[in-house]
């Protein structure tokens, strides 16, 4: 888990993703942002610490947070709300912070405290769900996984994504890729995904996506300007390359919306894997930075559905489960795959930056 292009994942002092201490979690998140390319967001998050002892409803909500602070990305929920107030022009007092003109932490604490007091009820709503960053840059690692699968099973794919949010990665077939010199995707695509590639290149295979769809419990419609602005609000404000890429993704989605259905992830997976599979296509369930947000029961149901479908897979109808998720011990984002027919053993293909800036490829054995 890191945010510095071409760098090792950097984390502050190790604490568990399962911490329930709000002060510890906020301090860790702020330091993580600072160490990983977003000092501005780090300062915004640090300004949440004084709120814990203050009179606002936002401060009380954080101080009495009922679960795991980092696993739920609690500090980044409020960071999104504050960034939204800036992007929407609702709080001009925030502008000097986001322009980098005010960097003194005590001054930022005072400004954020004033804004939270004024927008207390409005900001409370940002705690109701986790950030939906929906970063298209993550598709670089995922496409590497598809190249690895195509080298083994052939070029044809049916792709199914859970936690698809606005569908940025349910448009994976519309982007061009340069992955360690291996190029794929449509020529002249409006979005080029070119992470800093470390290690050997992925196989130079052909990827042909015959069908692609996703689901989310609360999908974001990028045709709605307010929904698009909310999605942008979760992007760390000083990462302008990500904001520019998101603008390009929004334009693509408005020209032709991705197929993202409102559905419970476990229900949707069970339904999709109960359907007949077309011969000659590898059916792939994929997801990125979503597993930690699913209830344990949902994870168990999805795993069971995949393993049951895997028991029926054959050479004509292969099955794969491709994931880019956080290792809860190391905070690294690992690209892993399970495939059937066979024993469905998990293969570690590589590691990737949380926002797609780099991929470290292990070739997968």
SULFENDA-V340237 format. One line per field, one symbol per residue. ss: DSSP state (A for helix, B for strand, O for the rest). psi: psi as a letter, one per 30 degrees, with the letter a starting at -180 (. if undefined). burial: 1 if it has 9 or more other C-alpha atoms within 8 Angstrom, else 0. A space follows every 10 residues. Layout:
BEGIN
ss->???
psi->???
burial->???
END
This chain:
BEGIN
ss->OOOOOOOOOO OOOOOOOOOO OAAAAAAAAA AAAAAOOOAA AAAAAAOOOA AAAOOOAAAA AAAOOOOOOO OOOAAAAAAA AAAAAAAOOO OAAAAAAAOO OOOOAAAAAA AAAAAAAAOA AAAAAAAOOO OOOOOAAAAA AAAAAAAAAA AAAOOBBBBB BBOOOOOAAA OAAAOBBBBO OBBBOOOOOO OBBOOBBBOO OOOOOOOBBB BBBBBBOOOO OOOOAAAAAA AAAOOOOOOA AAAAAAAAAA AAAAAOOOOB BBOOAAAAAA AAOOOOOOOO OBBBBBBBOO AAAOOAAAAA AAAAAAAAAA AAOBOOBOBB BBBBBBOOOO OOBBBBBBBB OOOOOBBBBB BBOOOOOBBB BOOOO
psi->jlgkkgllkk kakklkfgkg jeeeeeeeee eeeefhgiee eeeeeeffef ffgafleeee eeegkgajee efheefeeee eeeeeeefgf ifffefeffg fjfkeeeeee eeeeeeeege eefeffffll kiehjffffe eeeeeeeeee feflfkkjkk klhfcfgegg gffflkkjjh fjkllkkgkf kkjiljkkal llkilkjjjf kklllkfilk jffjeeeeee efffkkfgif eeeeeeeeee eeeeejkljj kjlkeeeeee eefflkkkkf kkkkkllkhf effkleeeee eeeeeeeeee fflaffilkl jkkjlkjfef gkjkjlkklk lafgkkkjea llkfggflkj kffg.
burial->1111000011 1000001011 0110111111 1111111111 1111111111 1110011111 1110100111 1111111111 1111111000 1001111100 0110101110 1110110001 0011011001 1001111111 1111111111 1011111111 1111111111 1101111111 0111110010 1111111100 1100111010 0111111011 0110001111 1111101110 0110110111 0111000111 1111110111 0010000000 1111111101 1000000110 1100111011 0010001111 1111111000 1111111111 1001001111 1111111111 11100
END
